[in-house]
Amino acid sequence: MAGATLYAIAIGWSQDSVAHNFIHNPFFTSNFLNRLTEFALTLENGAPQTMYRWVHMRHHAGNSDRPDQDG
């Protein structure tokens, strides 16, 4: 049970921190290394990073962010 909890926390941390940061700030200047990183994150998190990028960038498209004084 403790192992499953630790695994769930690790996957959540990886998706919410590492994969999220990678979407906004690719780690490498090389397209090949970035694609390799996307593949590794896909295997690690069990979710295709191309789909995660598409869904996440829709979040930033406008209607998903709470409006404030700047828009």
Secondary structure, DSSP 4 states (H G I P E B T S, - for coil): -HHHHHHHHHHHHIIIIIIHHHHHS-S-S-HHHHHHHHHHHHHHHSS-HHHHHHHHHHHTTSTTSPP-TT-
